[in-house]
Amino acid sequence: MRLINTKTYELKEFMGSDIPRYAVLSHIWEEEEVTFQQFTQLPRNKVAKMKGYSKIQHTCRLARKSGIDWAWVDTCCIDKTSSAELSEAINSMFMWYAGSAVCYAYLESRNTRICRWFTRGWTLQELIAPQRMGFYNKNWVFQGEKATLSEELAEITKINRRVLGDGGLLPTISVAQRMSWAASRQTTRVEDLAYCLLGIFGVQIPLLYGEGSRAFIRLQEEIVKESNDLSLFAWRAPSPTSQKYCGILAESPRNFAECAEIEHWGDPMYNNECVITSKGLRFTPVPRRGLLELVETENHYYILSLQCHHRGSKRDLGIYLQQHGCDLYTRMRPDSLSETLITPKSKDRIFYFTKSVSPVMSVTLQSSHRHAIDMSPAWRALKNIHFMPDENRFELAGHWDTQRLLFLTQGMTYFTCHAALTYYDVVELPMTLVIKPSIWGPEPSVTVDIENARSGRTVPRHLLNWPIETWSSDGGSCSWQEVADVESEMINGQPVFRVIIGTRTAKSFLKLSSLQDLREQLELTD
């Protein structure tokens, strides 16, 4: 850390425990700021004529008055021509401000409320980190200390008053709420919108100027690695967007503008685990806190509970998701959050969520149901005869989209799956209807079997009262076209294979579970 001697104006480097007591300056950059090269190479009388030099002088004067021999001013204490030094300084900035004996905040206006200092990205951490902080107007007239101005500062910045009093409380504040403090702030470079928040979240990332908004994605990825706080995903798009799908990570702090009152339900440490992978965010649900299911009119989607709420509300916040492949989901309706009191069913498998979605990718995802196997006609046939299975089992489970009743094949030309629906109306003889659609090249097909849960054997087809052409004594053969069929249809411009089960077939299965003579016949064949 490079410091200015407040008496001689000489620079000296200190390391670790050798760092003395020092004062820091918080300000916004203006014209003719004194750089490290200018401060060390130009004659002092020439440097003194630069506008920015007066801020260095006043900082040193105030420090000397407080009995502090050293001061730190970012303009001249960092060699910004060195990318390594700049990266170290930015990653250490919060710690340096927090370790100062006092921070002097120079406000470029006489009117505190319209001061640009409150709109800049870098001054956010400079306001929170120091324990002791004094404010001065453009004429260097003392305005008050942070402790005495906390109510007014909280009103202007929307920062929690407890945090203004003690920056060490930052980890107790939800990630979404902390992000909201930066929602209206600006930086000269796009990347700095992310870099200026490193200290707020206690993370470090390499600086890559030129990466643009990608820096904010990297910041969120690093937060995911360090925190289990799902409120990170409680952002909203500022307005309705034409892009149907988006990633689970926000594009900018502006997306958190409405998150100032979001709080945890409990300790985020016990929330679902999130891990960054090449496929996206891998999400491992904890018991009873999984991927929730909810159907609203004709719109089929999932809800991910974020384990947080708005202050004063008992409703759980969640985001809307759409399934697109084997355990792969993207966010939809990004301009809104769900707020619910209900506890729908949850899934306990591992899921993946796309981190970001480009406009082109969003359009591509709208065809993710291409060559999907649509089970909804079969479900309707069973519903028409009031058949309500007590237990459903799906294979391949990761490809099953419960909300749209689709097996998502991901466009594969060879795909086999099945749905096993078990009926327990007669305890002595539970039966399972097994629907097995498959795709082998251009020809889709489906078979339907009924299994006796006691013996594990397939029920002979001639006992089912199904319209069949041939059957064998062991029930091993049947003309499946008479029982079920597959039709190809276009849904939203994409070919989909629909599984059709005849009403007579469905009624036969419902009748099957209560036939005493059939039960006796099965016992004879076991």
N, C-alpha and C positions, 0 to 999 in steps of 0.2 A: 504494500500500500504506500503510495507516494503522498507525502504531506508537505504543506507550506509552513515554514517557520514564521509565526505571526509577527516577529520582530525584525528579522533580516530579509524576509520574503525569499528565502532560499528553499529549494525542494530537496527532500531527503526520503529515501525508501526505508520502510520498516517491514518486518516479517513477524508473523505469529504473536507470541507473548511480548515481543519487544515494542509493539505498537503503543505509543503514549496516549494520554487523554487528548482528544481533538474535537474541534467543532466542524460542522458541515454546513454547506449552503444548499438550499433548495430554491430553484428558480426556473424560469423558462428561457430558452435560448433566444437572443435577440441579435441585432446587428453588431459586428465588431467584437465578438467574444474572443477572449485571449486563448489561443491554443497552446499546447505543450511546447511546440517548436518556437512559437513567438515568445513565450514566457522565458524560455531558456537561452534563446539565441539572439534576440533583439536587445538593443540598449534599453535600459530601464526607462529613460526619459521618453523614448519612442513608444514603448508599451503603455506607459502611463496616459498617453493621449487617446488610447482606444476606449470606446464606450464601456466595454465589458470590464475594464480594469477597475472601475469604481466599485463593482460588486466584490471583487477580491479584497480591495482595501477595507471596505466596510465590514466584511466578514472577519478579517484579521483584527480590526479595531475592536469589534464586539467581543471577540475571543480573548484578546489581551485584557479587556476590561473585566472579564470573568475569570481571569487567572489561568487561561488556557494557552499553551505555547504553540500549539499546532492546529492547522485547519486543512480541510479538504474541500476543493472546488472542482467539480467534474470537468470544466472546460480546460483547465491547465494542468490537472493532476493525472490525466490519462493520455497516453500517446495513442491517438486514434489511427495513426498510420500503421500500427502494429495490430494485425487481426487477432493474434494470440492474447495480447494485453487487453484489447477491447472486449474480447469474449470473456476473459477472466473478470474484468471489471463489472460487466453487465450481470454475470452470474453471481457476483459477490455484492452487488449494489445494496440489496435489502439488508444484508448483514452489516455492511459498513454504516448505513444510516442508523440501524438499531444499536450499534456499538458506540455511537457518538455520545459525547458528554452533553451536547446541546446542538440543536439544528435551528438555523436561521432561515425562515421562509420569506423570500423577497417577493412581494406582490407588486406587479408593474402598474397597478391602478390604485387610486385613492378609495374607490368603491369596492369593497371586498366581494360583494355578490356578483359583480359583472367582471371579475378578474379572470383573465385567461388561465391563470395558474390552476384554477379548479377544473379546467377542461382538458388538460394535457395528460397523456397516458403515464409518463414517467413520474409525475408528481403524486400519483396515487400511493405508491409504496413509500414515497418520501414523506407523506403525511402520516401513514400508519406506523412505520418502523420506529422512529425516534421516541424515546420515553419522554424527553423534554424538548419542547419546540416553541419558538417565539416567532410572531408574525410582524412584519414591517412593511409599510406602504412604499410607494415609489420614491418618497423623500427620506426613506429610512427612519420614519417615525414609528415607534413601537405601538402595535395595535392590541397586543394581548398574547397570552400563552394558550397552547392547545387545551390545557386542562380547564381554563376558565371560559374558553370559547367553544367547548365541546358541543353544546346544544345547537349553536348556530352552524358549526361545521357539519354536524350530522344532518341538519336540515338541507344544507347546500349540496352535500356529497351523497346523501342517503346511506352513509356508512354507519354501522351499528356503533352506538356511543361507547359500549363496553370495549370494543376493539380500538376506538380512538384513545381510550385511556390505557389500554394494555395490548400492544400488538401481538403478544404471546398467545392471545385468545383466538387468533385467526383459525387454527385447526378446528375450533368448536363451531364455526360458522359454515353452513352448507356451501358447497362449491358453486351452486347456482347463484346464491346470494352474493358471494364474493365476485363472481363474474359480472353481476348486475352493476357493481360499482364502476366498472370500466365501460359500460354500454354506451355512454354518451361522450367518452373521452376520445381524443384524437392524437395521432402521432404523425410526424413528417413522413416517415417511411412505413409502408404497410406491415413489414415484418415486426416493427417495434410494438405494434398492438399486442403481439404475443410476448416478445422479450421483456416488455415492461411489467409483465405479470408473473414472472418467474418467482420472485420473492413472496408474492401473495399466496402462492400455492406450495412454496417450499420445494421447488423442483429446479433442475438445471438441464439445459439442452445446448448443443453446439449452435453457434450463430452462422446462418447461411443467408447473407443478404443477397437478394435476387430471387429468392424462392417465393416471394409474394405471400398470398394468403395461406399457403401450405404451412407456414410457420405456426399459425394458430391451430392447425390440425395436429402438428407435432407436439404443441403444448398440451393439448387435450390427451394425446396418447401417453404422454409422460405422467399426467395427473392420474390416468387410469392405472398406471403401474404403481403409483404411490398411495392411492386412496381407493376405498371401496364405496365411495359416495356416488350413488346413482343419480343424484340431483344434477350431475353434469349433463345429463340427457334431457333435462326439463326445459330446454330452450324452445322458443317459438320463432317461426319465420315472421318478419315484420308485417307482412301482408299476404293475402292469398296469392299463390304462385301457380303458374301454368304447368310447372314441373310436378308430375304426379307422385314420384318417389324421390326420396333423398336419403342420405346416409344418417347414421345415428349421431355423428359429431356435427357441431355447429360450424358455420362458416366464419363467424365474427362475434366479438363480444356484444355487438348490437342485438344479437338474437336472445340475449339474456335480460333485455330491458325490463321485462315484467316479472323478474324473479327476485325482487328485493325482499319479499316476505316469505320465501320458501325455507322451510325448516325440516330437520330430520324427524322421523318418528322415534328413532332410537339411535344407538351407536351404529354408524355405518360399517364398523368392523365386522358386524354379523350379517351384512347384506350378501346378496349373491356375488359370486366371484366373477370378475371380468379380466380377460387376458387379451392382449394385442397379438394377433396372428396375421399371416399373409392372406388369410381368407376373410379377415375382418375381426370384430370383437367376439371372442368366444365367451359365452355366458353360461355359467353353471348354476342352475337354480338351487336354492336351499329348500327343504321341505315346506310346502304350503306357500312358497313365495316364488312361483315360477312364471311361465309365460301364460298370462290369463287369456281366457276365451270369452268373447262377447259378440253377439250378432245384433246388428241394428238394421231393421227393415231389410232392404235388398243389398245393403253394403256389408260384405263379409270381411272381417279383419280380426286381428288379435290386439290385446293390450298388454304392454309390459309395465308392471307396477314398479315405480321408482322409489318406493319406501320413503316418500316425503309428502309434505302438504303445505298449503298456504297458512300463514299464521292466523289462528282463530278458527280454522276450518277443520272438520273431522274427515274430510274426503281425501282419499288417496289419489295422488297424481300419477298419471301414466301416459305413455305414448302409443299411438296407433301403428300397427305393423302389418305388413302383407308378406305371406310366404311365397318364395320364388323357386325353391329347390330343396334339396335334402338338408333340412334344418337350417336353411338360409333365409333371412328376413331383411327387408328394408323398411324404413319409416315412411309412412304416408300421412296425409293431412298435417304437414309440418307447422301450419299456422295455429294449431290448437293442441290442447292437452286434454286427456280424459280426467274427469273427477268423479269418483264413484265410492259408494259405501258398501257395495256388494262384494262378495268373495266368490267369484266364479271358479270353475275347475282350473287346475294348473297342470302343466306338463313338467316332468322331472328329468328330461333329457338335456344334453348339452346343445346349445343353439349358437348360431353365428349371425352377426348383424353387420351389414356393410358399413364401413367407416364414412365413406362419401360417395355420392352418386352424381355424375355429370349429366347435363341435359340429354346428351346422346344415349348414355346408359339408361336413363329413366325411360326413354322411348323403347329401348331394347327390352327392358324388364316387363313392359306391357305385353310382350309375347312369350313370357316365361311359361305360360300354360300350354304351349305348342305340344301336340301329341300327348297331352295329359289324358288320363283315364278318368272319365267323369262318372262317378257312382251315384249322382243325385237321382237319375231315373229309377234305379233299383231301390234307393231309399224311399222314394215317393210311393212305389208299388207296395212296399212293406207298411208304410204309414197308412195307406188307403185301407188296409185290412186290420189296422190298429195293432200291428205287431211292434212291440217295444222291447228290444233285446235288453237283457239285464247286464250284459257284459260285451264289450267290443274289443277285438284284438286285431291289429293291423301289421302286415309284413309287406313291404318294408316301411317301418314306422316313421323313419325320418322323411320319407317322401310323401306322407299322408298329410293333406291340408284339411283339417277338420272343418274349417269355416266354409270352404267352397266344395267340400266333399270330392276332392280330386286326389288322385295319385299323380304327383308331378314327376314325369319321366325325364325331365331335363333334355328332351329331344332325342333320347336314346332310341335306337331302332330295335333293340332287344331288351325287353323289360318284363319281369314277372313279379307279381305281387298277389296278396289276397287279403280279404276282410272276413274275419270269423265272428259271427254274431251268435251269442249263446243265450238260450231261453230257459229260464228256471221255473216256469209255472208249475210243473210237476217235479217235485224234488227227487222222486225216485228215478226219474228218467230225463235229466237235462239234455237238451239237444242243441247242436251248433250248426248253423247254416254257414257254409264256407263258399264265398264267391271268389273265384280265381281268374281274373283277367290277365292276359299276357299279350305281348307284342313280339312277333318274330318276323322281322323284315316288314314287308308291306301289309301282312295279313294279321290283324288283331283277332283274338278269340277269347272265349270265357267258358269256364266250366262251373257248375254249381253242385255241391255235395252237401249231404247232411250226415253228421257224425253223432254216434251215440257216445256220450261222455263217459258212461260206465265201462264199456268195452274198448273204446277208442277206435271202433271199427266204423267204416262207412255204411250207412243204412242202405240196403238193397233198393234199387230204384223202383222195382215193381211194387214196393210197399208204399210208395209215396203218392200214388194216384196221379202221377204226372203224365202228360201226353208224350209217350215215347214210341219209338219205332222198334228198337231192340233192347234187350236187357239180358243179363246173365244171372245165374243164381247167386253169385257173390256180389252183385251190384257193381261189377267192375266196368261195364260198358253202358253207354247211353247216348242217344242222339242229342247232343247238347243244344243243337239249334232249336229243338222243340221246347227247351227249358229256359234258355237265356240267349241273348244275342248281343252283338256289338255293332253300333251304327256310327258312322263318321259324320260329324257335323262341324260347322264353322262357328266359333265363338270369338267375337271381337277380332275377326280377321285371321284366326288361327285354327287349324284342324284339331279337333278333339274327339276321342273315342268314347262314346257313351254306352254304358252297360245297361241293357234292358232286361228286366225280369217280368215275365207274364203274370197277370193277376192270379191265374189258376195255380201257377207254381207257388206263389206266395201264400195263397190260401191253404194249399196242401201242407205247407210247413207249419202253419199255425194250428191246423187240425191234428198234425202228427203228434204233438206233445201230450195229447190227452187220450190216445187210443190204447185201451187196455189190451186188445188182442195183438196189436203191434208189439207192445212191450213183451208179451208172452212169446211171440215169435222170435224176437231178438234174443230172449233168454235161451230159447231152444237152439239158436244158431251159435251162441257164444261157446 
